[in-house]
């Protein structure tokens, strides 16, 4: 007897058409996002930007917002891939209800409302708090380096800029003179044309020269600003020393140079990104920051900088927690990249129990780094006394898995946008999508 199989009803028409929401399970992430957008999230900032009644009606703002949020939460980031998913994947088809927008529409919507979309982070975070996913008992801080939408090979050092500027200027000048000398011959050959048109490659070199001069001027401006800031800092330190009646130690340092370091680089594609060192080598990118609550690995504050150092981000992150949720965490842990006397003092002023590594080592209290400040010494003793029971041990299991979920599970390894402000907003969208996935797991 031959085996019987279930019939393949590919050609059979359905008697009653299904609802688009029947395409996906009731507990699917896309259903949660649609529900939150329709019932819980305030989109008035986006709606308020539409005034004119002329032209074709735009796509529903809630649908476009849900589509983008679901894309980021599902690891689909580019507008083209989102548009393709809206006609190929059931969860995306459910959101657009069979009326898929073009990839240009998705891209323009994201560009136009980037700031408003980034502000949804706080709304989603407060929903997570109401759901009991945020306790602010112990919060861990860390940063991760993510590639910018630029190649590190499209950068040039200040020293190389000066050399190349002179070379290009001489070459362009030589060809301009040659073109001027050949005017009569050009008139004879080209007739009605002016006869002084330059070859395209000469114009390109002029554009290249202009771009190099612009980048060179930006580096010089940054160097002058840094020198002015260093001069101000030294003046404040000297005034404080005199007020406290302390003696001056050592020689007077040389005034800070206003010239850029010859090795200082600037990228031509995304000038605000920087070359950063990672465990896998150098990348052209940004340093993305996150403060993660220990209860359910919800991101409670985020930040982003082009600097290699994490040290200047600690105060901004802990103050961001209060701005987002109205109160501070009881404890905070971070690796040695955040350690400084000023940061330890800032945490103490905010009544936050600090657990900051005093150096890079398997056991943070045993690091070889020389501790000088009194607060740093006290922190080293605090970690050493607690041993394996130290609250610092929570750091790795709270914050580092979050970056793994973002970069490995959802495949976000490079920003799509350029410029630090736009990249900050894109990082806010990534953090919002992460928190949405946590809400979905808890639902």
C-alpha positions in Angstrom: 0.0 0.0 0.0 1.4 3.4 -1.0 2.0 6.0 1.6 -0.7 8.8 1.8 0.3 12.4 2.1 -1.5 15.5 3.2 -2.9 17.4 0.2 -0.9 20.4 -1.1 -3.6 23.1 -1.6 -1.5 25.6 -3.5 -4.2 26.2 -6.1 -7.2 26.2 -3.8 -8.8 29.6 -3.2 -9.9 30.4 0.3 -13.6 30.9 0.9 -13.1 33.7 3.4 -10.0 36.0 3.1 -7.9 36.0 6.2 -7.0 39.1 8.2 -3.4 40.3 7.6 -2.7 39.7 11.3 -3.4 36.0 10.8 -0.2 35.8 8.9 1.9 35.6 12.1 1.4 34.0 15.5 -0.2 36.0 18.3 3.0 36.1 20.3 5.2 37.3 17.5 7.4 40.3 18.0 5.8 42.1 15.1 2.4 41.9 16.8 3.8 43.5 20.0 5.4 46.3 18.0 2.2 47.1 16.1 0.2 47.0 19.4 2.7 49.4 21.1 2.7 51.8 18.2 -1.1 51.9 18.0 -1.9 52.0 21.7 1.1 53.2 23.8 3.7 55.3 21.8 3.1 59.0 21.3 3.9 59.9 17.7 2.7 63.5 17.9 6.2 64.9 17.2 6.2 63.0 13.8 2.6 63.9 13.0 3.2 67.6 13.8 5.6 67.9 10.9 2.9 67.2 8.3 1.0 70.4 7.5 0.1 70.6 3.8 -3.0 68.9 2.4 -1.6 69.0 -1.1 -0.2 66.0 -3.0 -0.6 62.3 -2.6 -1.5 61.2 1.0 1.6 59.8 2.8 1.7 56.3 4.3 0.3 56.0 7.8 2.9 57.2 10.3 2.2 54.4 12.7 2.7 51.8 10.0 6.0 53.4 8.9 7.2 53.7 12.5 6.3 50.1 13.3 8.0 48.9 10.0 11.3 50.6 11.0 11.2 49.5 14.6 10.5 45.9 13.5 13.3 46.1 11.0 15.8 47.1 13.6 14.5 44.6 16.1 14.8 41.8 13.4 18.2 42.7 12.2 17.0 44.2 8.9 18.4 47.7 8.7 18.8 49.1 5.2 15.8 50.6 3.5 16.1 48.3 0.5 16.1 45.2 2.7 13.1 46.4 4.7 11.2 47.2 1.4 12.1 43.7 0.1 11.0 42.1 3.4 7.6 43.9 3.2 6.7 41.9 0.1 8.5 38.6 1.0 8.3 38.1 4.8 5.0 37.4 6.5 5.7 39.5 9.6 6.7 42.6 7.5 3.7 42.0 5.1 1.4 42.0 8.2 2.7 45.4 9.3 2.2 47.1 5.9 -1.1 45.2 5.3 -0.1 44.3 1.8 0.6 48.0 0.8 4.4 48.0 0.9 6.2 51.4 0.6 9.1 51.9 -1.8 12.7 51.8 -0.3 13.0 55.5 -1.1 10.0 56.3 1.0 11.4 54.3 3.9 14.8 56.0 3.6 13.3 59.5 3.4 10.9 58.8 6.4 13.9 57.7 8.5 16.0 60.8 7.5 13.1 63.2 8.0 12.1 61.9 11.4 15.4 60.5 12.7 15.4 62.7 15.9 11.7 61.9 16.7 12.4 58.2 16.2 15.4 58.3 18.5 13.2 59.9 21.2 11.0 56.8 21.2 13.8 55.2 23.3 12.6 56.9 26.5 8.9 55.9 25.9 9.8 52.2 25.3 12.2 52.3 28.4 9.4 53.6 30.6 7.1 50.8 29.3 9.8 48.3 30.2 10.0 49.9 33.7 6.2 49.6 34.2 6.4 46.0 33.1 8.9 45.3 35.9 11.9 44.8 33.7 13.9 47.8 35.2 14.9 47.8 38.9 18.0 50.1 38.9 19.5 48.0 41.6 22.8 47.4 39.7 23.6 49.0 36.4 26.7 48.2 34.3 28.3 50.5 31.8 30.4 49.7 28.8 31.3 50.8 25.3 31.7 48.9 22.0 33.4 50.0 18.8 31.2 49.9 15.7 32.3 50.7 12.1 31.3 54.0 10.6 29.8 54.2 7.1 33.3 55.1 5.9 36.6 53.3 5.0 39.7 53.9 7.1 41.6 54.0 3.7 39.6 57.2 2.8 41.6 59.2 5.4 44.7 61.2 5.3 47.1 62.4 8.0 47.8 66.1 8.5 51.5 65.7 7.4 50.4 63.9 4.3 47.7 66.6 3.7 50.4 69.4 3.7 52.5 67.4 1.2 49.7 66.5 -1.1 48.2 70.0 -1.0 51.5 71.4 -2.4 51.7 68.7 -5.0 48.1 69.1 -6.2 48.4 72.9 -6.2 51.5 72.8 -8.3 50.0 70.3 -10.8 46.7 72.2 -11.2 48.5 75.5 -11.6 50.8 73.9 -14.3 47.8 72.7 -16.3 45.9 76.0 -15.9 48.8 77.8 -17.4 49.1 75.2 -20.2 45.4 75.7 -21.0 45.7 79.4 -21.1 48.7 79.2 -23.5 46.8 76.9 -25.8 43.7 79.1 -26.2 44.3 79.9 -29.8 44.8 76.3 -30.8 41.7 75.3 -28.8 39.6 77.9 -30.7 40.7 76.5 -34.0 40.0 72.9 -33.0 36.7 73.4 -31.1 35.0 76.1 -33.1 32.0 77.4 -31.1 33.3 76.2 -27.8 35.3 78.5 -25.6 38.5 76.6 -26.1 39.6 76.9 -22.5 37.7 73.9 -21.1 39.8 71.9 -18.7 39.9 68.1 -18.8 37.6 66.4 -16.3 40.6 64.9 -14.4 42.0 68.4 -13.8 38.7 69.5 -12.3 38.7 66.4 -10.2 42.1 67.3 -8.8 40.8 70.8 -8.0 37.9 69.2 -6.1 40.4 66.9 -4.3 42.6 69.9 -3.5 39.6 71.7 -2.1 38.6 68.7 0.1 42.1 68.3 1.4 42.3 72.0 2.3 38.9 71.8 4.1 40.1 68.7 6.1 43.4 70.4 6.9 41.6 73.6 8.1 39.4 71.4 10.3 42.4 69.7 11.9 44.0 73.0 12.5 40.8 74.4 14.1 40.6 71.3 16.4 44.2 71.7 17.4 43.7 75.3 18.3 40.6 74.5 20.3 42.4 71.7 22.2 45.3 74.1 22.9 42.9 76.7 24.3 41.2 74.2 26.5 44.5 72.9 27.8 45.6 76.5 28.6 42.4 77.1 30.4 42.7 73.9 32.4 46.3 74.7 33.4 45.2 78.2 34.5 42.4 76.7 36.7 44.8 74.2 38.2 47.4 77.0 38.9 44.7 79.2 40.5 43.6 76.3 42.7 47.1 75.5 43.8 47.7 79.1 44.8 44.4 79.3 46.7 45.3 76.1 48.6 48.8 77.5 49.3 50.6 74.4 47.8 54.1 74.6 46.4 54.7 74.2 42.8 56.2 70.9 41.8 58.6 70.4 38.8 59.2 72.6 35.9 56.7 74.8 34.1 55.4 72.8 31.1 55.8 74.2 27.6 52.7 76.0 26.3 50.4 73.6 24.3 51.0 73.6 20.6 48.4 75.0 18.3 49.6 72.9 15.3 48.0 69.5 14.7 50.1 66.4 15.2 51.5 65.3 11.9 49.9 61.9 12.4 46.4 63.3 13.2 44.0 61.9 10.6 40.7 63.1 9.1 38.3 60.9 7.0 36.9 62.3 3.7 33.8 60.2 3.7 32.7 60.7 7.4 35.0 63.4 8.8 33.5 63.0 12.3 34.4 59.3 12.6 37.8 58.3 14.0 40.3 55.4 13.6 39.7 53.2 16.7 41.6 50.2 18.0 39.6 47.1 18.6 40.6 43.5 19.5 40.4 42.7 15.8 42.6 45.7 14.7 41.9 49.2 13.6 38.5 50.4 12.3 37.1 53.7 11.1 34.2 54.0 13.5 32.5 55.3 16.6 32.5 54.3 20.3 28.9 53.3 21.2 28.0 53.5 24.9 25.3 51.8 27.0 24.2 51.5 30.6 22.3 48.2 31.2 20.1 47.4 34.1 20.8 44.1 35.8 17.2 42.9 36.2 16.5 41.9 32.5 19.4 43.5 30.5 17.4 46.5 29.5 19.4 49.5 28.2 18.5 52.4 30.5 20.8 55.0 28.9 22.9 55.3 25.8 25.5 57.5 24.3 28.1 57.7 21.5 31.4 59.4 20.9 34.2 59.3 18.3 36.8 59.1 21.1 38.7 56.0 21.8 38.4 56.6 25.6 35.4 55.7 27.7 36.4 57.9 30.6 34.4 61.0 29.6 31.2 59.0 29.1 30.4 57.8 32.7 28.9 60.9 34.1 26.8 61.4 30.9 25.4 57.9 31.1 24.5 58.0 34.8 22.9 61.4 34.4 21.1 60.0 31.4 19.5 57.3 33.6 18.1 60.0 35.9 16.8 62.0 32.9 15.1 58.9 31.4 13.7 57.4 34.5 13.7 60.1 37.2 16.1 58.4 39.6 19.5 57.0 40.0 20.7 53.4 40.3 21.9 52.1 43.6 25.1 50.6 42.2 27.1 51.0 39.0 30.0 48.8 37.6 32.4 49.5 34.8 35.7 48.4 33.5 39.0 50.2 34.0 38.4 52.4 30.9 36.0 54.5 33.0 38.3 54.8 36.1 39.3 58.3 37.2 39.3 60.3 40.4 36.7 62.6 38.9 34.4 59.8 37.9 34.7 58.1 41.3 33.9 61.5 42.9 30.9 62.0 40.6 29.4 58.6 41.6 29.9 59.3 45.3 28.2 62.7 44.9 25.2 60.9 43.4 25.1 58.3 46.2 25.8 55.5 43.7 27.8 52.5 45.0 30.8 52.3 42.6 32.5 49.2 41.4 35.1 50.3 38.8 38.1 48.1 37.9 41.5 49.7 38.8 43.3 48.0 35.9 43.1 45.3 33.3 43.4 41.9 34.9 41.5 38.7 35.5 40.8 40.0 39.0 40.4 43.8 38.9 41.9 44.4 42.3 45.1 42.6 41.2 45.9 44.9 38.3 49.5 46.1 37.9 48.4 49.6 37.0 49.8 52.2 39.4 47.0 53.7 41.5 47.8 57.2 42.7 44.6 59.1 43.7 43.0 58.4 47.1 39.6 57.4 45.7 41.3 55.0 43.3 43.3 53.4 46.1 40.1 53.1 48.1 38.4 51.4 45.2 41.2 49.0 44.8 41.0 48.0 48.5 37.2 47.7 48.2 37.4 45.3 45.3 40.2 43.3 47.0 38.4 43.0 50.3 35.3 41.6 48.6 37.2 39.1 46.5 35.1 36.8 44.4 32.0 38.2 46.2 32.6 41.7 44.8 29.6 43.2 43.0 32.0 44.0 40.1 31.6 40.4 39.0 28.1 41.3 37.7 29.5 43.6 35.0 30.3 41.0 32.4 27.1 39.1 32.8 24.9 42.2 32.5 26.4 44.5 29.8 28.6 42.4 27.6 25.8 40.0 26.5 23.8 43.0 25.3 26.5 43.9 22.8 26.6 40.3 21.7 22.9 40.3 21.1 23.1 43.5 19.1 26.2 42.7 17.0 26.0 39.0 16.7 22.4 37.9 17.0 20.9 40.9 15.1 24.0 41.5 13.0 24.5 45.2 13.5 28.2 45.8 12.8 28.2 49.0 10.8 26.2 52.3 11.0 24.3 53.3 7.9 24.3 57.0 8.5 27.2 59.5 8.6 27.9 62.3 11.0 28.0 62.0 14.8 24.5 63.5 15.4 22.8 61.1 12.9 24.9 58.2 14.2 23.8 59.0 17.7 20.1 58.8 16.6 20.8 55.5 14.8 22.3 54.1 18.0 19.2 55.2 19.9 17.1 53.2 17.4 19.3 50.2 17.9 18.9 50.5 21.7 15.1 51.0 21.4 14.9 47.8 19.2 16.9 45.9 21.9 14.5 47.0 24.6 11.5 46.0 22.4 12.9 42.5 22.2 13.2 42.3 26.0 9.6 43.5 26.3 8.6 40.7 23.8 10.4 38.0 25.8 8.6 39.2 29.0 5.2 39.4 27.5 
